[in-house]
Amino acid sequence: MTGSIIALFLGVFFGFSLNKAGLTKYNKIVNVFRFTDMAVLQFMMTALVVSMSGLYILRGFGLITFPNVPATYIVGNLVGGLIFGIGMALTGY
């Protein structure tokens, strides 16, 4: 239960920081697809690097373990990526 509360808190904090950085505005999203403003991608890559580093540090201390990853389902990943990409493009449009 505490894990869910922590995840909820971190998700709200991440959404709040996205909003405060202005990355939820229409112009920012559209300019990402036009390749004229990379602020959203920079923010997301920074978030990925920070979270990845934190997870590996926690694993190094033995506080967490990574689950076994099953074999990749390529067709499902491609279809899901296409649906997500089309949805993002339509949202920006």
Secondary structure, 3 states (H helix, E strand, C coil): CHHHHHHHHHHHHHHHHHHHCCCCCHHHHHHHHCCCCCHHHHHHHHHHHHHHHHHHHHHHCCCCCCCCCCCCCHHHHHHHHHHHHHHHHHHHC
